[in-house]
Amino acid sequence: MCIAVVACRFDVIFVIDETRRRRRFENMKSFVSDLVGEMDIDSGHTRVGIVTYSDTVNTQIDLNDYTTTASLQSAIDALSRTGDGTNTVAALDRVRTSMLTAAAGDRSDVPNIVVVLTDGQSSTEADLQVRVKRS
């Protein structure tokens, strides 16, 4: 068990809904960047991945792409909004099948944390409810 967040090792994936207004997306990016600034990225204790989604899903940052806080924050700042729709099911499938793999930097001996930031209701709500119940 970790006593302090700094001493803990985590693989964290942020799943960011890029729909709705551009300002909300920018606010979500700012929130994630600020949070990353508090994580122990530089030592390698924490790795961060990012998936953005709308009606399509984009793996923006794999867990092994950035090893410094500054470079990760620059990459977060460069994320752009590309679509409409809220296909949360597809985004979570991408995390499960592509992001939580050794090839994408997932470490089998480190806890995974997946944080979903969304504007609310998925456009595939029924499918999402079924997937959540199966998990």
C-alpha positions in Angstrom: 0.0 0.0 0.0 1.3 3.5 -0.9 1.7 6.0 1.9 2.1 9.0 -0.4 1.1 9.5 -4.0 4.6 10.4 -5.0 6.0 7.0 -3.8 3.3 5.0 -5.6 3.5 3.5 -9.0 0.5 3.8 -11.4 -0.4 3.5 -15.0 -3.1 6.1 -15.6 -5.2 6.5 -18.7 -7.4 9.5 -19.3 -10.3 9.0 -21.6 -11.4 12.5 -22.7 -14.7 13.2 -24.5 -14.0 15.8 -27.2 -17.6 16.6 -28.0 -19.6 19.6 -27.3 -18.1 23.0 -27.0 -14.4 23.7 -27.6 -14.2 25.5 -24.3 -15.2 22.4 -22.3 -12.6 20.4 -24.1 -9.9 23.0 -23.3 -11.0 23.0 -19.7 -10.7 19.2 -19.6 -7.2 19.4 -21.1 -6.2 22.0 -18.6 -7.5 19.8 -15.7 -5.6 16.8 -16.9 -2.4 18.8 -17.4 -2.6 20.3 -13.9 -3.2 16.8 -12.5 -0.3 15.4 -14.4 1.8 18.1 -12.9 1.2 16.6 -9.5 2.1 13.1 -10.6 5.6 11.5 -10.3 6.2 11.2 -14.1 9.9 12.2 -14.2 11.0 9.3 -11.9 9.0 6.7 -13.9 6.7 5.9 -11.1 3.7 7.1 -13.0 2.9 6.6 -16.7 0.1 8.5 -18.4 -1.8 7.6 -21.5 -4.6 9.6 -23.2 -7.5 8.5 -25.5 -9.8 11.2 -26.9 -13.1 10.2 -28.4 -16.3 11.5 -30.0 -18.0 9.3 -32.6 -14.5 8.0 -33.3 -11.7 7.1 -31.0 -8.1 8.4 -31.1 -5.2 7.0 -29.0 -3.4 10.3 -28.5 -0.7 9.2 -26.0 0.4 5.7 -25.1 1.7 5.0 -21.6 5.3 4.8 -22.8 5.3 7.9 -25.1 6.5 10.5 -22.5 8.9 10.2 -19.6 8.9 13.8 -18.4 6.1 16.0 -16.9 7.0 18.9 -19.2 6.9 16.9 -22.4 3.6 15.2 -21.4 2.0 18.5 -20.6 3.1 19.9 -24.0 1.5 16.9 -25.7 -1.7 17.5 -23.7 -1.7 21.1 -24.7 -1.4 20.1 -28.4 -4.5 17.8 -28.3 -7.2 19.0 -30.7 -10.9 18.4 -30.8 -12.1 16.6 -33.9 -15.7 15.4 -33.7 -19.1 15.1 -32.4 -21.0 12.1 -30.9 -20.1 10.4 -27.6 -19.1 6.8 -28.3 -17.9 5.9 -24.8 -18.2 2.2 -25.5 -15.6 2.4 -28.3 -13.3 4.5 -26.2 -13.3 2.0 -23.3 -12.8 -0.8 -25.7 -9.8 1.0 -27.1 -8.4 1.3 -23.6 -9.0 -2.4 -22.9 -7.7 -3.8 -26.1 -4.9 -1.3 -27.2 -3.8 0.8 -24.2 -3.7 -1.8 -21.4 -1.0 -3.8 -23.3 2.7 -4.2 -22.9 3.2 -2.8 -26.4 1.5 0.5 -25.3 3.6 0.7 -22.1 1.3 -1.0 -19.6 3.2 -2.6 -16.7 1.8 -5.8 -15.4 3.1 -5.2 -11.9 1.6 -1.7 -11.6 -2.1 -0.8 -10.8 -4.1 0.6 -13.7 -6.3 3.6 -13.3 -8.7 4.7 -16.0 -10.3 8.2 -15.6 -13.2 9.0 -18.0 -14.0 12.7 -18.5 -17.2 13.2 -20.4 -20.0 15.7 -20.9 -22.5 13.2 -19.8 -24.6 10.8 -21.8 -23.0 8.3 -24.3 -24.6 8.2 -27.7 -24.4 4.4 -27.2 -26.0 4.4 -23.8 -27.6 0.9 -23.9 -24.3 -0.7 -25.1 -22.4 1.2 -22.3 -24.8 -0.1 -19.6 -24.4 -3.7 -20.8 -20.6 -3.4 -20.9 -20.4 -1.9 -17.4 -22.6 -4.7 -16.0 -20.3 -7.3 -17.6 -17.1 -5.8 -16.1 
